[in-house]
């Protein structure tokens, strides 16, 4: 198993700018999209959790994984990947823990970009 330090360090706005080779304008657009696109996904995740809608949880986890991964928020992307796996395996015992991890990682990215 590889030891990925990117999952252990806090995500920062500079990480995004670095990922974009210093393009601060594009970084600003991505940050704006994050603040526009992510809240509805997170709210949907919470609604799907409340209603135990596994299909919707899986779809949202996939969207969160892709969106966060493309902006370099690796810990959030990994948490969403884990949620996808838990949903696919219908592992009810792990569901709440993994959803909380996604929500925590989302808050970390939100704070970093805010």
C-alpha positions as CSV (number, residue, x, y, z in Angstrom):
1,X,0.0,0.0,0.0
2,X,1.5,3.4,-1.0
3,X,1.8,6.2,1.5
4,X,0.3,9.2,-0.3
5,X,1.3,12.4,1.6
6,X,-1.1,14.5,-0.4
7,X,-3.9,12.8,1.5
8,X,-2.4,13.8,4.8
9,X,-1.6,17.5,4.2
10,X,-4.2,20.3,4.2
11,X,-5.5,21.4,0.8
12,X,-4.8,25.1,0.0
13,X,-5.7,27.6,-2.6
14,X,-2.0,27.5,-3.6
15,X,-2.3,23.8,-4.3
16,X,-4.9,24.6,-6.9
17,X,-2.8,27.4,-8.4
18,X,0.2,25.1,-8.5
19,X,-1.8,22.4,-10.2
20,X,-2.7,25.0,-12.9
21,X,0.9,26.0,-13.4
22,X,0.4,29.4,-11.7
23,X,-2.8,30.4,-13.6
24,X,-4.5,32.4,-10.9
25,X,-7.3,33.5,-13.2
26,X,-8.4,29.9,-13.9
27,X,-8.0,29.1,-10.3
28,X,-10.4,31.8,-9.4
29,X,-12.9,30.4,-11.9
30,X,-12.6,27.0,-10.4
31,X,-13.0,28.3,-6.8
32,X,-16.1,30.1,-7.9
33,X,-17.4,26.9,-9.5
34,X,-16.6,25.1,-6.3
35,X,-18.7,27.5,-4.2
36,X,-21.5,27.3,-6.8
37,X,-21.6,23.6,-7.6
38,X,-20.6,21.8,-4.4
39,X,-23.2,23.1,-1.9
40,X,-26.1,21.5,-3.9
41,X,-24.2,18.2,-4.1
42,X,-23.5,18.2,-0.4
43,X,-27.1,19.1,0.4
44,X,-28.2,16.3,-1.9
45,X,-25.8,13.9,-0.2
46,X,-27.4,14.7,3.2
47,X,-30.9,14.3,1.8
48,X,-30.0,11.0,0.3
49,X,-28.5,9.9,3.6
50,X,-31.6,10.8,5.4
51,X,-33.8,8.8,3.1
52,X,-31.2,6.0,2.6
53,X,-31.3,6.5,-1.2
54,X,-28.3,4.4,-2.1
55,X,-28.7,5.1,-5.8
56,X,-28.6,8.9,-5.3
57,X,-25.7,8.5,-2.8
58,X,-23.7,6.6,-5.4
59,X,-24.4,9.2,-8.1
60,X,-23.4,12.1,-5.8
61,X,-20.3,10.4,-4.5
62,X,-19.2,9.9,-8.1
63,X,-19.8,13.6,-9.0
64,X,-18.0,14.7,-5.9
65,X,-15.1,12.4,-6.6
66,X,-14.6,13.6,-10.1
67,X,-15.0,17.3,-9.3
68,X,-12.7,17.3,-6.3
69,X,-10.2,15.2,-8.0
70,X,-10.0,17.5,-11.0
71,X,-9.2,20.4,-8.8
72,X,-6.6,18.5,-6.8
73,X,-8.6,18.1,-3.5
74,X,-7.3,14.5,-3.2
75,X,-8.5,13.8,0.3
76,X,-12.1,14.8,-0.6
77,X,-11.9,12.8,-3.8
78,X,-10.6,9.7,-1.9
79,X,-13.4,10.0,0.6
80,X,-16.0,10.2,-2.2
81,X,-14.3,7.2,-3.8
82,X,-14.7,5.3,-0.5
83,X,-18.3,6.3,-0.3
84,X,-18.9,5.0,-3.8
85,X,-17.4,1.7,-2.7
86,X,-19.5,1.5,0.4
87,X,-22.7,2.2,-1.5
88,X,-21.8,-0.3,-4.3
89,X,-21.2,-3.0,-1.6
90,X,-24.3,-1.9,0.3
91,X,-22.2,-1.8,3.5
92,X,-24.7,-0.1,5.8
93,X,-22.4,-0.3,8.8
94,X,-19.8,1.9,7.1
95,X,-22.2,4.3,5.4
96,X,-22.6,7.0,8.1
97,X,-18.8,7.0,8.9
98,X,-17.9,7.5,5.3
99,X,-20.5,10.2,4.7
100,X,-19.1,12.0,7.7
101,X,-15.7,11.8,6.2
102,X,-16.9,13.2,2.9
103,X,-18.6,16.1,4.8
104,X,-15.5,16.7,6.9
105,X,-13.2,16.8,3.8
106,X,-15.6,19.1,2.0
107,X,-15.4,21.5,5.0
108,X,-11.6,21.4,4.9
109,X,-11.6,22.3,1.2
110,X,-14.3,25.0,1.8
111,X,-12.2,26.6,4.5
112,X,-9.0,26.4,2.4
113,X,-10.7,28.1,-0.6
114,X,-12.9,30.6,1.4
